[in-house]
Amino acid sequence: MSSSSSFAPSVNALAGVMVDDLVLRADSLRCAVTTGQAGERCIDLGSNVPGGLEAGRRLGEICMGGLGTVTLTSSSGLERWPLGVIVHSSNPVVACLGSQYAGWTITDDSGFFALGSGPARALSRVEDLYKELGYADNHYTATLVIEGDNAPPPAVAEKVASACGIKPSDLTVLFAPTGSLAGTVQIAARVLEVALHKAHSLHFDLNNIVDGYGVAPIAPPIPDFVKAMGRTNDAIIYGGRIQLFVRGGDAEAEKLAQQLPSNTCSIYGKPFAEIFAAVGGDFYKIDASLFSPALVTVSNLDTGSSFHAGKLAPDIVDASFR
């Protein structure tokens, strides 16, 4: 088990408390709570309800399994788009990769498709990633987050519950469309997660990542899904900044800083919607190294050295958000 993971409590237990509080305040947060046909609890944060920025902020923290904080800020770092989120975690590997990352591909024969994120992933452990993380949750309830317009059908809810080793009545599914207020906030709150994911893909030792902080502007919502996807990605790729606190040698820390920013990708430089159109709308044809923050600082706790790389691109964010 990794050293960072050994300090992590149950992400589903922590998130469950936050979910229960959200349910208690659902009316004031303009969210809707229903019970699905399989007995699962469904929470709509922006599909058939208005939702809001606060609903999205809470959703971001739930996604991180209670191991991170999401705060609204008026200092995003972009002059025209000051509204943003500040994300912090003192257990970033488990919070971001073990919980928040949308790594669970959920499908069924009806044609339903979704990428599941949130604490439920750590119960199902269907992803190979968990073999590397050395983290396993054990709890009697599960919380799943879906970026979309609808909760999964009953058969999918039963499938998810079974994978988590719980009853469907102990499953909560939260969902919000990309172009909703809550949706755009919870995606901005992934600015630290994408940095952790890229660090993992660069084979940086995750045991050496101790703490993490990120800031990203909140994209203005728009009903068009492709444009909403473009804006929310651009918020991080061209407007996101992070700082990681690591241990180890300066050579490894500096290498991580130099390789992390989005401008290291060959297709960097255009709004994401244009990049998406250029590959015929096939998300998986896009170079994955693009999905990372714009500006990076890596601070080495063992030596006191810090390394900076990347840059914000406010002009591209302006073109995307307008």
N, C-alpha and C positions, 0 to 999 in steps of 0.2 A: 504494500500500500504506500502511495506517495506521501511525503511528509505534509504537504498542503492538505491532502484529503483526510488525513488522520484526525484533523481538528474539526472536521465538518459534521455538524449534527444532521438530523433528518430534514431534507429540503421540503418534503411533503408535509411534515409536521409544522414547520415554520410557515410555509405558504398557506396551509389550511387555516391557521389563525387569521391571516390576512384576508383570505377568501371569505371567511365567516363575517369579518367586519365589513367587507364590501357588500355582502348580502344584507347585512343589517342596515346599511346606508344606501341601498340600491335606488330607492326613490329619489333621494337628494342628489345622487350621482347620475341620475337619468339612465339607469341600467335596468334590464328586465331579467328576472330569475324565474325559470320554469323547470318542470320535471319532465324528462324525456320518457319515451315509451318503455325503455329498459330500466327505468328507475333512476337514471343518472340526473344530476343537477346541471342545468345549462344556464349560462350567464351571457346575455347579449350586451355588449358594451358599445355598440355603434352601428348595428345592421338595421334593425327596425326601431331603434331608439336613438336619441341624440347623443348619449354618452357625453364625453367632454375631456378636457385636458387632464383633470384630476383622475378620472377613470383610467385614462391611459398611463398616468404616472404610477398609479397603484398596480396596473396590469404589468408594467415593467418590473416592479419589485416582486410581484408574484412569479413572473417568469424566472427571476433569479433565485427562486426558492428561499426568499427571506434572508439571503446572504449578501444582499447588496441594497444600496439606497439609490433612489431616483428623485432628483430635485429639479423643479422648474427654475430657470434662471433668465435674467434679462441681459446676460453677458455671454452670448454664444461665441463671440469672437468675430462675428460678421456684422458689419455696420447696418446693412439694410434688413437683416433678419436676426435681431438680437434675442428673440425668444428661443430658448433651447432647453436642453436637459443636462444636468450634471449626474454622472453615474460613478458610483464608488463601490468597491468591494475589497474587504480584507481577506477574502477567500475566493479570489477571482477564478481559479481553475474550476472549482466545483460550481460556483455560482453561474459562471458563463458557459463552460463546456459541459458540466455535469447536469445543468438544469436549463439554462436559457436558450442554448443553441437549438435551432429547428432541424434536428437530425433524424427524427423518426418519421419515416415515410409510411403513411397510413392509407390503405386502400381497401376496397371490397368489390364484390361482383356487380354492385349497382352502378359502378363508375365513380364512386366517391374517391376523391384524392385530396390529401392534405399533408402538410409537413407539420408534425406535432412538435411543440416545444414545451418547456416548463418541467416541473418536478416529476411528473409521471414517468418521464424517460428514465429516471434513475431507479425506478421500480421495475420497469419492463426490461431494461438493459438489453434490448434487442440489437443495439448498435455495437459494432466492434470497438468503438471509441472507449467504452467503459473498461475494456480489458487493460487499456493503457492508463486510464485515470486512477484505477485502484479504489474506486468509490462505489458503494452499493447502498441504496436506501432500504429501509425496512419500516413500513408504516401501514396502517390499516385504511388510510384514505389516499387518494391520488388526485392531483390537479394537472390538467392538460390545457395548453393554450394553442389555439388555432387562429391563424391569420386568414379570415374569410368571412363570407356572408351568412353562413349557416353552421349550426352544430351538426355533428355527424349523425347519420341515421342510426336507429336502434341496434342493428346488427354490428355496426362499427363500434358503438359504445360498449357493447358486450365483449367484442374482440379486444378492445383496449383494456377493459377491466380485467379480463382473463389474463392478458399479458402482464398486467401489474400484480396479479395474484390477489385481487380484491373483488368484492361484489359490485355490480353496476351502480347500486344505490350509494356506494361510497366513492364514486367518481364524480368530479366536477369538471366540466368543460367550459372554458371561457373563450369567446370569439369576438373579433372586431375586424371589419374590412380594412384593407390597406388605406383607402381613401377617407376613413372616418377620423374624427378628432382623436379618439383613443388609439386607433390603429397607427396613426402617424407618430404619436408620442412613444408608443411601445417599440416602434422600429428605431427611432432615434436613440432609444435607450439601449440599443444593441451595439453602440459605438465601441464599448470596451470588449464586448463578446467577439466582434469580428477581428479585433487585434489579437485576442487569445487564440482564435481559430487559425489565424495566419501564422502565429508563432508556433503552433502545433504543426502546421503543414511545413514549416521551415525546419522542423526537427529540433527546435530549442527545447531544452530540458524543462518540462513544466514544473518539476519540483523546485526549480530556481525562481519561479515567479511568485512573489510574496504578497504584493498589493497592487492595486490598479485603480486608475481614475480616468474618466473620459468626459468630453463635452461635445455636443452636436446640436446644430440648429433644428428646430421643429419645422418640417415642411408644411406649407399651407395645404390643407386637404383639398382634394379634387375628385369628383365622382368617377371620372374615367380611370379604369384600373391600370392601364399601361402607363398613363401619365403619373398616377399616384405612385406606382412602383418606381418609376423613374425618379421622381422627386425624393422619395424616402431613401433611395440608394444614394442619390447625389448628396443628400444631407451629410452622410458619413464619408463617402469617397472624396468629396471636395470640400466639406465643411467640418469634418470631425477631427478632433485632436485627443490624444491619449498620453498618459504617462504610466509606465510600468516600473515597479521597484523590484529589482532582481538580485540574486546572489550569483557568485561565480567570478570568472575572470573578465577583465575589461575587453579582451578581444571578442569574446562571445557576446557581451552586452552591446558593443559597438556594431558588430555584425548584425545583430537583431534589429537595432535601430535603423541601420542603413537599408535592410531588406523589407521592413514592415510597411512603409507608406505606400499608398495607392499609386503614386507617380512612378513606382518601379515597374508598373505593368505597361506593356507596349501599346495597349489600346486606351490608355489614360488620355484624357483631354477633351472629351465630348460629353454632353449630357447623357445619362444612362439610357434614356428613352431612345436616343439615336443609335447607341451601341446595340441595344436590344433589337431594334428594327433591322440593323445591318446583318444580324445573324438569323433573320427570318423568324424572330420571336421564339427562338430555341434557347432558353435560359442556360442550358447545360453546354452550349457552344461558346459561352463567354469565359475568357481566361479567369480562373478563380482568384488569381493574385490581385485582381482589381478590387476585390471586396475587402477593403482595409481602410483605416482612417487616413486622412490627408496629412496630418502633422503628428510626429511621434517624438517622445522623449523617453529614453531608457536610463534609469538611475540605478547604479550599482551600489547596493548597501555594504558590500564588502570592501570597496575601495573609495567610495565617495564620489566617483566619477559619474558624469551624466553625458549622454550622447543624444544629439538632435538630428532629425532628418525629415524630409518632406516639406510641404507648404500648403497653406489654405488657398483655395481657388474661388474667391468670392464672385468673380465674373461668371464662372460656369454655374454656380449656385443661383445667381440672379437670372441667368437665361432659363434655368430649369424651373424656378419657383414662380416666375412671372406668368 
